[in-house]
Amino acid sequence: MHAPIPLKIGSRQVFAIAGPAMVANLTTPLIGVVSTTAIGRLDDAALLGGVAMASVVFDCLFWLFGFLRMSTLAFTAQALGAGETREQTVILVRGFIVAGLIGAALIVLQLPLAAALFHLMGGSEGVTGAAKTYFMIRIWSSPFALANYVILGWLIGQGRANPALLLQVVINLVNMVATIMLVLVYDTGIAGAAIAALLSEAVGFGLGLIVCRRYADGGFAVPYAALFDRAKLMRLLSVNSDILIRTAALIATFLFFTAKGARAGDVTLAANSVLNNFLLVSAFFLDGLANAAQQLCGRAVGGRDARGFADSTRLVLLWGLGFALMVAVLFALSGPNLIDFMTANDAVRRAAREFLPFIVLAPIPGVFAFGFDGIYIGATWAREMRNLMLVSLAIFLAAWWSLQSFGNAGLWSALIVSYLSRGGLQGARYPALYRATFPKS
């Protein structure tokens, strides 16, 4: 046990974490992007729709357990701020245990999961068949993918964003090379894309263990009493369950969006899936700053540093707005060329270009949605974040219902409304939560 470490917050401290975390988060959706691009070069709308649907399913399925990364990051940062060095290793081992149990459960339940998820998605027979092929192979990556969430959260929680970045880069380089070889060279189709994803996650986990072993105080062997401390386990359960419900509500928004696109036909589904990759890239890019908020705000809470917490909040939101404008300009200028690169189908290209303006707009409200997510997670204001996300889901559904006569444009408009409501609701609640966390400030 060491004394709490006071925070000195400035742009340099924010970007020491946010810079590598931005790139690390930016690479996260690339497994789906690379698979979609490789299959897209085969010029088959059904295959493209299938891999796109399956990639969205995995993004959402693994995202549902994103609390493994979020809570690991927050608790590690708080332990760092409080000077509890050994507790940081205990948090890592707890995370591995939970990730392994969840991953094993997903593998055991793969058949009913596939049946339920693809029934809800409502794609055509050709799209659904291709998606199931991908699903049944990639589901075996679950323990590795979820453990990699724990590793990513633990490293960033310690402020070690550079090793986290390098691990994500390795995962995606392995995936990229394997996908090109299996799909485009050896012509294994959608199964090859899934095998490549499985291989990349397994390699990432193996390297991640080596990296974590280097930074773990005293190695991975932790006392049984510390690992299963009742009070800390109950707090972990409470925070994780709240984040799980919040994430489920967020995923419901995107699954609803994808399902409505699927029912509009294969071309609309494929176009939305191409644009969804843009959306994921911008979201993970902005989430890099949210990662900085999680780490810095978590450390401030652990060290009872009200000023450091407030400074972190202000800088993250200001820099987030600047980066959102840059991303919007990038999509406006490069979007059409990127669409042409990702798919060779002319009908899909035309449909994707029609709705590109929504992708250009999305990063602006996304700043506050993702920025406040990071602040709330770092402070472990999980219950409040859960409740506000449920309200935001209701607002999204109401917006879609009122705009459904506008077709796919109405669907995209409702998604933008959901971004606005997430950031607005959390921003309005922030002052009261700050005063409750730092009553003497």
N, C-alpha and C positions, 0 to 999 in steps of 0.2 A: 504494500500500500504506500502510495506517495501522495503528496499534497496536490490539490487541484491545480491545473495549469491555466493561468489567465489567458484569455484570447486577445490578440491584437489583430483587429479586423480591418482589412483594406482590400483593394481590388487584387493585389498580388496574392493574398491568402485565398481569396475566392477562386482565382484562376489556377492556383496550384492544385486544386482539387477539380474544379469545373473543366479545365482544359482537357486533361486526359480522360476525365469521366465523360465529357461530350463525345469524344472519339470512341471510347469504349461502348457507350450506349448507342452511338450511331451505327456501330458494327453489329449490334444485337439482332436487328431485323434482317440482316443481310443473308442469313440462311434461307429465309423465305424469298428474298429478292433474287438471289442467285438461282434458286430452283425455278422461280417463275420465269426468269430471263432465259435460262437454258431450254426449258420446255417451250417457251414462247417462240424460240427460233425454229421449232418444228412446224409452225404454222398450222396448228390444230386447236381450234377454239375450245373444244371439249377437254382436251388434255390440259390446256392452259387454265381453263376454269377449274379443273379438278385439282391441280397442284396449288392454285391460288386459294381455293376453298379449304384444302387441307392445311395449307400454311397458316391461314387465318385461324383455323381451329386450334392448331398447336400454339400459335401466338397467344390466343385467348386462354387455352387450357393451362399452359405454363404460367401465363400472366396471373391466372387465378391464385397461384401459389407464390406470387411475387412478394408476399409477406416474408418469405424466407430471406430475400435480399433486404427488404425495407427494415424489418425488425432487427436483423443482424447488424445492419449499418447503424441504426439508431442506438441500439444497446451498446454496441462496441464504442461508438463515439461518446456516449455518456460515461462509459467506464473509463475511457481515455481522459475525459475532462475531469473526472473524479480522482484520477491517479490510480485506478485499480488495474494494474497490469495483468495479473493472473486471471482475473475475471474475463478478460478479452479472449483468452484461449478457451475458457469454459464455454463462452458464447459460441465460438466456432464449432466445438465438438457437439454441443446441443443442436446446432443447425444441421450438421451432417446427419445426425440420428433422425431428425424429423424429415429431412429431404429423402433419405433412404427409405423410410417407411412409406411416405407418400408415393415415391416413384414405384416401389414394389406394388402398391395398391393399384396404381394406374395400369400396370402391366397385367395384373390379374383380372382387372375389369375391362380389358380392351374391347371385347366383343360387345357387351351391352353399351359401353361408351360410344363406340363407333355407330351402332344402330341408332341410338338416341340423338347424337349430335348431327348426323347427316340427314336424319328425318326432319329435324328442326330446320336445317339449312334449306331444304326444299329445292335442290338443284335438279337438273335433268338427269336421266338415267346414265348417259355417257359421262357427265361431269362427276356424278356421285360414285360411279364405279372406279374411275381414275383416282378420286380422292381417297377411297377406302384402301386401295392398293398402297398408296403413300402412307396412310395412317397406320396400317398394320405393321409396317416396318419401323417407322420413326418412333412409335410409342415405346420401343425398347431403349430409346435414349433417355427416357424420363428420369431415372435416378441420377444420371450424369448431368443432365441439363439443370435439374433442381439443385444439386450439390454445387454446380457452378454459380448459381444465384447466391448461395451462401458465401462462397469464396469471394465473389465480386463485392458483396455487401461488407464482408469482414475487412477486406483490404482498403476499400474506400473509407470505411468507418475509422480506420487507423490513420487516414490521411495518406495512404500509399496508393495513389491513383495510377502512377506509372506502371507498376507491376500488373494492376488490374487491366490497364489498356493493352499491355503486351499479351496477356492471356487471351483477351477478346480478339486481338488481331490474329493470333495463331489459330484459334478456333475457326475463324472465317476464312483464313488462307487455306487451311486444310479442306474446309467445305467447298471452297471455290475450285480448287484443283481437282478434288475428287468428283465434283459434279460435272465439270467439263470433260474429264476422262470417261466417266461412266455413262453420261447422257449423250454427249456429242461425239465422242470417239468410239466407244464400245456399244452405243445404241441400246442401252438398257432401259431407256424411257423413264417413266415416273418412278419406278422401283429404284433406279440408280440414284435419283435425286434424294430419295429417302435414306438409302444406305450411306450416302455422303454426309447427310446431316447427323446420322447416328455416329459415324466414325469421328466427325469433328468434335462432337460433345465429349466422347470418351477420351480423345487425346487431350482436350482442354482440362478435363478433370484430373488426369494423371499429372499433367504439368502443374496444375493448381495446387495439388497436394505437396509437391516439391517446394513451391514458392511459400505456401503457408507454413510448412515445417521450418523454413528458415526464420520466419518472423514470430512463431509461436514461443512464448516465454515458457521454458521448461519442457518443450515438446508437446505432443498430443495427449500424453498421459495426464489425466486430471483426476483429482480425488472424487470418489463416488458421492460423497456428501455434498461437495460443491456443485457437481453436475446435476444432482437431483434435489437441490435446495427447494423446499416447498414454496416459500414465498416468491422466489424468483421464477419458478415454473408457473405459478398461478398468474404472475404478472405477464409472463411470456404468452401464456394461453389467452389471457384477456386481450392483449394488444393484437396478437395474431388473428384472433377470431374477429375482432372489429375491422382489421385491415382486410381480412378475407371477405367479409360481407360488403365492405366498401368496393373492393376490387370486383366482386361478382356483379354489383350494380353497374360498375363501369364497363365490364365485359358485356353485360346484357345490352348496353347501348350499342356496342359495335357488332354483336351477333345479330341484333334486330336489324341493324343497318345492312349487314351482309345478306341476311335472309331476304329482306325486301328487294335487294338488288338481284338475288338469284331468281326470284319469282318474276322478275322483269325480262328474263331471257338470258341465254348464254353470252351474248355480246355485251349486254349491260353489266352482267356479273364480271366478265373478264375486264371490261373497262374500269369498273369500280375497284377491282383487285389491283390493277396497275396503279391507279391513283392512290389506293390504300397504302401501297409501298411508299409513296411520297409522304403520305400523312404519318406513317410510322417513323420514317427517317426524320421528319421535322419534330415529331413528338420526342423521340429519343435524344435528338440534338438538344432540345430545350430541357429535357430531363437531366442533362449533364449539369446544368446550373441548379436544378432541384437536388441533385446529389450533393453539390456543395452546400446547399441549405441544410440538408439532412445532417451532414457531418459537422458543420460549424454550429448549427443550432443545437444539435445533440451534445456537442462538447460544452456549449454555453450552459445548457441545462444541468449537465453533470457537475460543472464548476460553479453553478449558481451565479452566472455572469449575465446580468440583465442587459448591460450596455452592449456586450458582444453579441447577444441574441438580436437586439434591435438593429445593430449595424449590419449583421449578416442578412437580415430580412431586407433591408433597404437596398443593399448592394446587389443582391441576387435579383430582385425585381427590376432594378434599373438596367443592369447589364442584360437581363433576359429580354427586355423590350428592344434593346439595340440589336441583339442577335436575331430576334424574330423578324425585324425589318429586313435584315440581310438575307434571311432564308426566304422571305416572301419575294424579294427581288430576284433571287437566284431561280426560284421556281417559275416566276413570270418570264424570265429570259431563256431559261434552258428547258423548261417543261416540255414543249413540243418535240424537241430532239431526243429527250430522254424517253418519252413515250414511244417514239419510232424505234429506239434501240431495244426497248423491252418487249415489243411485240411486232411481228411481221404481218399481222392480220389487219387489212385496211379498215374493215368495219369497226374493229376494236379501237384502232387509232383515232378514227373520227369521233367515236363516242367519248373517248378519254379526253380529247382536246375540248369537247363541248363543256365538260364540267371542271376543267383545269382551274378556272377562276376561284372556285371554292377552296382548292388546295393552296392557292396564293394567299387567300384571306386567313386561313386557319391558324397560322402561327401567332398572329397578333393576340386574339383572346387566349390562345394556348399558353402564353407567358404567365398569366395569372393563375390559370388552372394548374399548371405543373409547378410553378413557383411556390404557391401556397401548399400544394401537396407535399413538397419537400420540407417546408417549414413545419407543417403539422406532424409529419412523420418523425423528424428529428426531435421534436418536443414530446413525442408519443402522445399527441392529442388525438388518439385513434378513434375514440368513441364519437367525438364531435365530427371528425372527418367522415366517419361512417354515416352519421345521420344526415349531414349535408349532401353527401353523394346520393343518398336515397331520394332526397328532395330534387336533386338535379336530374335524376333518372325520370322522375314523374314529369318534370318540365320538358325534357326531351320528347317523351311520348305524347304529351299534349301538343307540342310544336309539330310533330309529324302528323298527328291526326288533323290538325287545322290546315296543314300544307300538302296533304297527300294528293290533292287534285293536280298539283304541279309535277307529279311523277318523280323521277329521279332527282330533279332540281329541288323539289320540296324535301326529299330525303336528306340531301346534302345540307340544305338550309337548317333543318332540325339538328343536324350534328354540330353546326356552328353555334346554334343556340345553346346546346349542352355545354360547350366550352365556356361560353359567356356565363352561364349559371354557376358552373363549378367555381370559377375564379371569383365571381361576385359574392357568392354566399360565404366562401371561406374568408374573403377580405373583410366582409362586414362583421364576422364573428371574431376575427383576430384580436382586436383591442381588449375585449373582455378576457380572453384566454391568456393573453400576455400578462394582464394585471393579476390574474389568479396564480400564474406560475411564478411571477416575481413580485410578491405583494409589497415589498419594501422599496420598489423602484420608483 
